[in-house]
Amino acid sequence: MFFSILSCLSLLTSVVVAQTNTPYCDSTSGICLTGYTDPDLDITVGFILPEDDTSTEYIVQMVAPISYGYTGISMGGTMANSLLFVMWPNDNEVVFSTRWTNGYVQPDLYTGPTITMLKGSGVNSTHIAATFRCQNCTVWEDGSLGSGNTTAFQLIAYVAQTTTMVTDPSDPGSDFVEHDQFDFFGADLSTAHSSSYNSYIGSGASSSSSSAAPVSTPVSSSTSTASASGATQTKYGQCGGTGWTGPTACASGSTCNAVSPPYYSQCQ
């Protein structure tokens, strides 16, 4: 199981009101978001939406200690019928996937959203971070962000399994046991729209995966050089993977590495 929190919502209403989103800027990616940091679990969840409040995408950042077996968030505030993001470290990689379930059982990989990993993702000696663009993500099966209004109030849940690793840390589709820690914060979506959104997604980002296929992002990049005739992909751009028909050669200073075979390869 992932996280069973629906029954706790009414008990935590007063706590959620006190835990609201506040603005902050990530020095690694240069992206300014709004979010919440749990002082006890040391988990940060941040997000930013386009200036256009009819857009169906947003950017999310998740940061947590590397000692946790996994960390996850629910964009709908509950486990069932919500868009779920889950990540965990595997050596020097961030392993990430989108999930969904209609009951309190193991969430399945969820197809529909398109994930683009951005700068600010990686693993260091203490923490794991995933910063990503999620397209086609404001509406999901039996639910939506802000109940269909991206300027409304939204309850966001975050969870962690602090003791037990996932079944197969190398597999983004791995099973995992139920969380042992969770909490919520209340997000005022009206304060989360930014006129800088397009600049955040326009530079330093990898190309999108074809669907919600799991993506893993290495921490360090290669400095070796590759050259080829024809079109080349920019650094951090997609250069291979299932269904990929774009450039497979990388610009000078980077090479094409399989980071989530067979789904996704990236110029690094």
C-alpha positions, 0 to 999 in steps of 0.5 A, a space after each residue: 500500500 502507498 498511503 491511506 489518508 482519506 479517513 484522517 482529513 477531518 481530523 487534520 483540518 485545523 493543522 492544514 490551515 496552519 500549514 500553507 504554501 509560502 514562496 521560495 527559490 531553488 538555487 540549483 534550478 533557478 526556479 521560484 516556487 511556492 510550497 511547504 517544508 516539513 520541519 520534522 520529516 525534512 520534506 519539501 514540496 513546491 510547485 508553480 503554475 503557468 500564468 494562464 489559469 486554464 493551462 493543464 500543466 505545472 512544475 513540482 519539486 520534491 526534496 527528501 532525505 536519501 535515507 527514506 525508502 521512498 517519498 511521495 505526494 498526492 496532488 489531490 490530498 488522498 491516496 485513492 483517485 488522485 494523481 500521485 508522484 513517488 521517488 526514491 534514490 538508487 545509488 546516484 540516481 533519482 528514480 521517479 514515477 507517476 501513479 494512480 489507484 482507485 482504492 487503498 492498494 498498491 498504486 499502478 503506473 499511471 499513463 496520461 501525464 507527460 513528465 519532463 525532468 528539470 535542473 534541480 533533480 539529483 542525489 547528494 550525500 544527504 538528500 534526493 530532489 526531483 524537479 519536473 514539469 508535469 503536462 496534462 496533469 490538472 485533471 486525472 481519472 475521477 479527480 482534478 487539481 482545485 476541483 477543476 479551478 487552478 486558482 482555488 484551495 488545494 489540499 496536498 499530501 506528502 508521505 514517506 516510508 522511512 525504514 523500508 526500501 522499495 522491492 526493486 530500487 532500480 525499477 521505477 515501477 517497483 512495488 513498495 510497502 505502506 508509508 509510515 509517515 504522512 502529513 498535509 498542507 493547504 495550497 492557495 493555488 491563486 498565489 502559485 501562478 507565475 509570469 516566469 513559468 515559460 522561462 523555467 521550462 524553456 532552458 535547462 530541461 530534458 525533453 518529455 517522456 512520451 507518457 507517464 513512463 518512469 524516468 530516472 535522472 543521474 546526479 552527475 553528467 558525463 564530460 566526454 564529447 560525441 559528434 555526428 552528422 545531422 541533427 543533434 540534441 542539446 544537453 539534458 535533451 532526450 536522445 533515445 528511448 521507447 518510441 523516440 524518433 528525434 536526434 540520437 546524437 548529442 551536442 559537443 560536450 555531452 553523450 547519450 546515456 540510457 538513464 531509464 532503459 528502455 524508456 528514456 536516454 538523455 544527453 549528459 
